[in-house]
């Protein structure tokens, strides 16, 4: 129950977002170079017109895990009285980002074709 | 563009820590996130308080703690391989221990090896791996709980192992292990659970049940289960002692045999054996009870508080100083019996052998295990039992002595007066 609420999004189901979270974050970092956590959430929100909103509860655990897996590295910068952590892709992170993006595009094409066929068929039979 | 001042940042930092974020890197991430979010909202004209409230709301019903929990879960998925290794060690230990216990119950050979291996891998491989894993994946404020759990469980495991193997130091290890579990681990564990649980009353009662179980086992261990049983044994010992004391009055016979070589050397052998038995007896009582020799001399045997301890007596007799070993005792009794046989005429010696009190050549069988006299009579026997046997030895020696002296007396009566009337009469009257 709580877990489901963690991936707050306005338009898509949690199941759908959950599987693509890693792809979203890695692709975004591949495009932008380095980003900090808040920046990532805001950027995703803006780029998707608010249709996908990453929550802190979903984003930070993922960032930490990707860092532990060696896909991300961090840089710390002092901002006033606090520390800001910038995340960037490592080399293997970059490879992952490319392959995940390609995989998803392929998947999305397949789904499109499949759904188009499905949506046509019923009209013939009615 | 708004920027939060020092107090505001400190306030948010305190809020994050207070809500259970113990991991430093996560704290930094969240602090920056919350601050930035507030700053942006203040740019849009909101007050600090309103922006703060709005930002925190976004963390969802689980709040900050949920973020940390999620992080741990994701991070620990990394260690799947290590988890598998740890789990297989745990499983192996459990199977070995289970097999060892069954073997021991069925008296099959190899039980000890299985139990030692099982408990060893549990205490020295599985539990340390588990501790390492737990320390890595949980916040620092929980490390005391994990360490106390580890120490307590390891000591308990070793204690149980020692107890099963009858090695010395078992009870103190077991007690301290269980003490740590009851005094530190269980309270800390349930305190943590209580703080985060949704149904506090159920957590509280399961915690209490766990504590009670531990305390009951604890109590069971300290209770002297077989006190009456041991008192029975010690009373038999005391009666034997009493009889030995009465039988000790052979001085009159020795006086009559004054100048007799056999009697003199018999007396020496008897005294030597009895001295050794007395010394061993004192050693056993002082070491096991932890009292001085003077106290040991005067204590009534059935008042001994550690009568059911067999770790220490077995250690003294089989692994301790040579002087107090079972071997020396057996040697001494053998010497006495040889000396005793010398008293009798060669033609009746073979008859006398059959009524000697101790037969050290016999092999004994206990639980399908063959053992010699010393192991059968003294190894893993509680203090009360060992003391009773020492009393019986004293009595046996005294009885055999009396028998031999009477024999010598009758012999000398025969040789001194050819008619034999007077001598024989004297011997009988004694």
Boltz contact constraints between the chains, C-beta under 6 A:
constraints:
  - contact:
      token1: [A, 2]
      token2: [B, 61]
      max_distance: 6.0
  - contact:
      token1: [A, 2]
      token2: [B, 62]
      max_distance: 6.0
  - contact:
      token1: [A, 5]
      token2: [B, 60]
      max_distance: 6.0
  - contact:
      token1: [A, 37]
      token2: [B, 29]
      max_distance: 6.0
  - contact:
      token1: [A, 37]
      token2: [B, 33]
      max_distance: 6.0
  - contact:
      token1: [A, 38]
      token2: [B, 33]
      max_distance: 6.0
  - contact:
      token1: [A, 38]
      token2: [B, 36]
      max_distance: 6.0
  - contact:
      token1: [A, 38]
      token2: [B, 37]
      max_distance: 6.0
  - contact:
      token1: [A, 56]
      token2: [B, 33]
      max_distance: 6.0
  - contact:
      token1: [A, 56]
      token2: [B, 59]
      max_distance: 6.0
  - contact:
      token1: [A, 56]
      token2: [B, 67]
      max_distance: 6.0
  - contact:
      token1: [A, 57]
      token2: [B, 60]
      max_distance: 6.0
  - contact:
      token1: [A, 57]
      token2: [B, 66]
      max_distance: 6.0
  - contact:
      token1: [A, 57]
      token2: [B, 67]
      max_distance: 6.0
  - contact:
      token1: [A, 60]
      token2: [B, 29]
      max_distance: 6.0
  - contact:
      token1: [A, 60]
      token2: [B, 67]
      max_distance: 6.0
  - contact:
      token1: [A, 61]
      token2: [B, 70]
      max_distance: 6.0
  - contact:
      token1: [A, 61]
      token2: [B, 71]
      max_distance: 6.0
  - contact:
      token1: [A, 61]
      token2: [B, 74]
      max_distance: 6.0
  - contact:
      token1: [A, 64]
      token2: [B, 71]
      max_distance: 6.0
  - contact:
      token1: [A, 65]
      token2: [B, 74]
      max_distance: 6.0
  - contact:
      token1: [A, 65]
      token2: [B, 75]
      max_distance: 6.0
  - contact:
      token1: [A, 68]
      token2: [B, 75]
      max_distance: 6.0
  - contact:
      token1: [A, 68]
      token2: [B, 78]
      max_distance: 6.0
  - contact:
      token1: [A, 80]
      token2: [B, 3]
      max_distance: 6.0
  - contact:
      token1: [A, 81]
      token2: [B, 6]
      max_distance: 6.0
  - contact:
      token1: [A, 81]
      token2: [B, 9]
      max_distance: 6.0
  - contact:
      token1: [A, 82]
      token2: [B, 9]
      max_distance: 6.0
  - contact:
      token1: [A, 82]
      token2: [B, 31]
      max_distance: 6.0
  - contact:
      token1: [A, 82]
      token2: [B, 32]
      max_distance: 6.0
  - contact:
      token1: [A, 82]
      token2: [B, 35]
      max_distance: 6.0
  - contact:
      token1: [A, 83]
      token2: [B, 28]
      max_distance: 6.0
  - contact:
      token1: [A, 84]
      token2: [B, 32]
      max_distance: 6.0
  - contact:
      token1: [A, 85]
      token2: [B, 28]
      max_distance: 6.0
  - contact:
      token1: [A, 85]
      token2: [B, 29]
      max_distance: 6.0
